[in-house]
Amino acid sequence: MVAYDGSYVSGAQTCPGSMLDFAVNGCDCSLQEFYDQFLKSGVAARFEAGESAIVAGRSGKELALDVLCQGDCQRGTRLSLSWEPDYVPSREFWTGWALAFYQWASGSTFSAIQKRVSIEQVRSMYTPYHEMDIRQFCDCLDGIGQEGRRRTNLQTARLAAGLSQSQLAKAFRVPVRTLQQYEQGQKDINHARADYVLALARVLCCDPGALLERRAAPSYEYAFVDLG
């Protein structure tokens, strides 16, 4: 169920787009750190609820400052209040713009979307999805949501980049079978050479850490033997 009328969607997309653009390119914030703070700040929840003061009543720069003032990511940033965006929208602007539409269309929360695909992976989808209809971006995120539990991070990043296995293998100059083994977990990417992971991340335009698999720390049970 959508939280606000479709007539507000265009403006609502511009707001988080400008927010991320200003935070990253105007204040030198880390995209992931700023977005994490956005999710915790209460601004995200108000946006999801369709609160008019957030969806249509504030500029992206004002929202970014609200988020920055509530968290630690403001440390070391340059709050350039005179900053203005470039004429050509940035990857960060598109990231917020596209996410806002998907959040509205799907009725998901920003936090739920983040569990499927990280904000950095969404940014990596700029090419080719910024030239496509927004519905194709939504279809991709829906697919990740449906199959994400069975996918490795490498496969998720590849799909987000809009590449087939053969296209990625060709760009990375490895056999398709090798790539399939990493995607299927037959080979553990966490044990791959660092230069291998870095090269893959460059091709996929994502953070190298986004390709590694997160695993719970093992639990240990200790058997106590009575030596008395």
N, C-alpha and C positions, 0 to 999 in steps of 0.2 A: 504494500500500500504506500503510495507516494504521500509525502508530508506537506507538500505545498503545490499550488496550481501550476500547470505547465507553462503558463504565461510568464512565470518568474524564472524559469529555468535558465534562459540565456544570461540574465544578469547574475543569477546565482552561480553560474559557471565562471564568470569573469572574476568574481570576488576571491575564491580560493586560488584561482590561477595567479592573480596579482599578489596575493598573500605569499605564495611560495616563491614567486619571482623576486619580490622585495626582500624576503628573508635570506635567500641564497645569494642573489646577485647584488642586492643593495646593502646587506649586512654581513655578508661572508659567513652565514650560518651553514652548518652541515645539514643537508636535506633530511637525512634520517633523524638526526637529533631534534631538529626543529619540528618535524612531523610527529615524533613521539611526544613532544611537549604539547603540540596541538591536540593530540588525542586525550591527554591528561588534563588539559586546561579548562575543559567545560565548554569551550568554543565549538568543538566538534559536535557535542551533544545538542547544543542550541541550534546549530546548523541543520542537523538531522531532523530536529523537531519542526523545522520550517519557521523558526522565530523571525519575524519580519525585520527586526532590528539588526539581525545578523545576515539574513539572506539578501536583503535589499537595502538595508539602512546604513551599512558601513562599507568603507572602501577596503580593498585588500591590504593596503598599507596599515590602516587602523587595526585590522584584525591581527596582522603580524605583530604589531607593537603590543597588543593585548596579550598575545601568547608569550612573547619575549619577556614581558614584565612579570610573568607568573613562573618562569622557570630559570634554570641554570644556563640554558644555551645562549643567554644574552652576554655571558662573560666572554670577553675577547672579540666581540663583534663590533663593527663600526656602524652605529645607528645613523646612517646617512639620510636624514629627513628630506633633503633636497633631491634625492635620487629619483630619476624618472626612467621608466622602462624603455628599452630599445624599440624602434619602429616595428621590427620583426619580432613576434612573440618568441620567448625563450622556450627551451625544453621544459623548464620548471613551470612556466605559465601553462603550457599544454598539459602537464601532469595534473595540476590542480583543476584545470578546466575539464579534462576528461573524467577525472575521478568524481567531480561534483555531479556530472551527468549520470554516471553509473550509479552513484549512491542514491540519487533521486529515482532513477528508473527501476532499480532493483529493490529499493526499500531496505537494503542492508545498512549496517552501521559502518563508519569508517574503520573502526577497530576490527570488525568481522572481515572486511575487505583486506585489511593489513595482514590478517592471519593467513590469507590465501596467497597474497603476492605483496612483497614489500614495496614501499614507495620508490625505492631506487630501481626496482624491476619495472615498475610502471613508467618511470622516466626513461628507462632503456627501450620502451616500446614506442617512443616518439617516432623513430624510423622503424617501420614504414607507416604506422597508424595515424600520424598527424595528417597524412594525405588521403586517408580513407574516410568513409562515412563513420560517424561516431558509433553506430550500431555494430560495426565490425569489431571495434575495440571492446564493446560490451559482450559480444559473442565470445571473444577470446577470454575475457575474465570469467564468464559463465563456465566455459570449458575448464579453466583452471580450478574453479570452485567445485565442479562435479568430480574431477579426477585428481585433484591436488593431493589427496591422501596417498595415492599410489604413485605419484610422480617424484622423481628426484629433483633437487633444486636445479641441476643442470638442464633437465628436460623442461622445467618450468621457464627458465631463463631463455632457452632456445625458442620455445613457443611464443614467449613475450616479444622476442625480437623478430618474429614472423619468418623464421628460417626452418626449412626442412632439415632432416638429418644429413642428407647428401649435400645440401648447400653449406651447412656448418662444417662438415667434414672437408669439403673442398676449400673453404676459406681458411680452415685451421691446418690443412694439409696433413690429415691423418685418414686412415681407412675408415669407412662408414662403420665397419664391424667394431672397431675400437671405441668409437663414440657410443654405439649401442650398448656395449658392455658397461660403460660408465653410467649411462642413463638407466640401465636396468639393474644396477647395483652389483653386477657380476665382478666389476672392478670397483674398488673403493676410492672415490675421488679425494677423500681426506688423506689418503696415503700417496697421492700423486705428487710428482715433483713440483716445487713451487713455481718454477718457470712455466710449467705446463698449465697450471691453473691461471697464472697471470696472463698468459697468451690467450687462453679461452675467454677470460674476462674482457680482454681488449676487443676481441671479435664480437662479443655479445654486448659490449658497452655497459658493463655492470661492475659492481664491486666484487673482487675475488672472493671475499668472505661469503657473498650471497650464493656461491656455487657449492660450498661445503655443506655437509649434512650435519644438522644439530642432533646430538644424541644425549640422552639422559646419562648422567654419571652412574657408573655401576654401584650397586649396593653390596656390601660385604657382610657376611654372617660369620661370626667367630664362634668356634666350638671350644668351650672351656672344659678341660680335662681335669678331673680330680686326681691329683697326684699324692694325696694323703694316705 
